[in-house]
Amino acid sequence: MGPTPSPPKVVDLFSGAGGMALGFHAAGFEIAGAVDFDADAAETFRRNFRLLQPANPPVVLGGPDEGDIQQIDTVALGRRVQPDVVVGGPPCQAYSKIGRAKLNSLSPGGFREDPRNLLYRHFVEAVQSWQPPAFVMENV
């Protein structure tokens, strides 16, 4: 009998507190990394996955200083965590009727000028750069 192969590695972009990563972990994947702009969500992710994977906790980049997907060197991150699967749920307010209506009521530019509209492109760029065998992008 040979050595046991290591489980596929997942990186979760726009991770939030880690719901999607938790599902992948439950299915036998190793969570290698996560990125989220919200510092509290990233800290929740970090704490939970330290408990779930104490021998190999994921790299978690969180908060406006570390977790801004627009500022992250995705090439360097990919070399660091070497994902087999990239998952994530970029912001989608401008793609839903309710989100558009709310954004239109809050500012003159409405949903058309919301800078979050283009964040999905960073997910696509990471997938193109890392060339994982699989990815899952959720638009809630």
C-alpha positions in Angstrom: 0.0 0.0 0.0 1.3 3.4 -1.0 1.0 6.7 0.9 -2.4 8.2 1.3 -2.9 11.0 -1.3 -3.5 14.5 0.2 -7.0 15.9 -0.3 -7.6 18.5 -3.0 -7.0 22.1 -1.8 -9.6 24.8 -1.9 -9.2 28.6 -1.9 -12.3 30.6 -1.1 -12.5 34.1 -2.5 -15.2 36.4 -1.1 -15.3 33.8 1.6 -17.4 35.5 4.3 -17.4 33.5 7.4 -16.8 30.3 5.4 -20.1 28.6 4.6 -19.0 27.4 1.2 -15.6 26.3 2.4 -17.3 24.4 5.3 -19.3 22.4 2.7 -16.1 21.5 0.8 -14.3 20.6 4.1 -17.2 18.3 5.0 -16.8 16.7 1.6 -13.1 15.9 2.3 -11.3 18.9 0.8 -8.5 20.8 2.5 -9.2 24.5 2.9 -5.9 26.1 1.9 -6.9 29.8 1.8 -9.6 32.4 2.0 -9.9 36.1 1.2 -12.6 38.5 2.4 -12.8 42.2 2.8 -14.9 42.0 5.9 -12.5 41.7 8.9 -15.0 40.1 11.2 -16.1 37.5 8.7 -12.4 36.7 8.0 -11.7 36.3 11.7 -14.6 34.0 12.1 -13.3 32.0 9.1 -9.8 31.9 10.6 -11.0 30.7 14.1 -13.3 28.1 12.7 -10.9 26.5 10.3 -8.1 26.6 12.9 -10.3 24.2 14.9 -11.3 22.1 11.9 -7.7 21.9 10.4 -5.4 22.4 13.4 -2.4 20.7 11.6 -2.8 22.8 8.5 -4.9 25.9 9.0 -5.6 27.9 5.9 -4.0 31.2 4.9 -6.7 33.8 5.6 -6.4 37.3 4.2 -9.1 39.5 5.8 -10.1 43.0 6.3 -9.6 46.1 4.2 -5.8 46.0 4.5 -5.2 42.3 3.7 -8.5 41.1 2.2 -9.1 43.6 -0.6 -9.2 41.4 -3.6 -8.4 44.4 -5.8 -5.0 44.8 -4.1 -4.0 41.1 -3.7 -1.2 39.6 -5.8 -3.2 36.6 -6.9 -0.2 35.1 -8.7 1.8 35.1 -5.4 -1.2 33.8 -3.5 -1.7 31.0 -6.0 2.0 29.9 -5.6 1.6 30.0 -1.8 -1.6 27.8 -1.6 -1.6 25.9 -4.9 -5.4 25.4 -5.1 -7.1 22.5 -6.9 -10.5 24.2 -6.6 -11.4 27.9 -6.4 -14.7 28.8 -4.8 -16.4 32.1 -4.0 -19.4 34.3 -4.2 -18.6 37.8 -5.4 -21.0 40.6 -4.5 -24.1 40.5 -6.6 -26.2 43.5 -5.6 -26.3 44.9 -9.1 -27.5 41.6 -10.5 -30.7 41.3 -8.5 -33.8 43.4 -8.8 -34.0 44.0 -5.1 -30.3 45.0 -4.9 -30.7 47.4 -7.8 -33.7 49.0 -6.3 -32.0 49.5 -3.0 -28.8 50.9 -4.5 -30.8 53.2 -6.7 -32.6 54.6 -3.6 -29.3 55.2 -1.8 -27.2 57.2 -4.3 -27.6 59.3 -7.5 -25.5 56.8 -9.5 -27.4 53.9 -8.2 -26.4 50.3 -9.0 -24.6 51.3 -12.2 -21.9 53.1 -10.2 -21.5 50.6 -7.4 -17.8 49.6 -7.5 -18.7 46.0 -6.3 -20.2 45.4 -9.7 -16.8 44.5 -11.2 -15.3 42.5 -8.4 -16.3 39.2 -10.0 -13.5 39.9 -12.5 -10.9 39.3 -9.8 -12.4 35.9 -9.3 -12.1 35.2 -13.0 -8.5 36.5 -13.1 -7.5 34.2 -10.2 -9.0 31.2 -12.0 -7.2 32.2 -15.2 -3.9 32.6 -13.3 -4.1 29.5 -11.2 -5.7 27.2 -13.8 -7.3 24.9 -11.2 -9.0 21.7 -12.4 -12.3 23.1 -11.0 -14.0 26.2 -9.7 -17.4 27.1 -8.3 -18.7 30.7 -8.4 -22.0 31.4 -6.7 -24.2 34.4 -7.4 -26.6 34.5 -4.5 
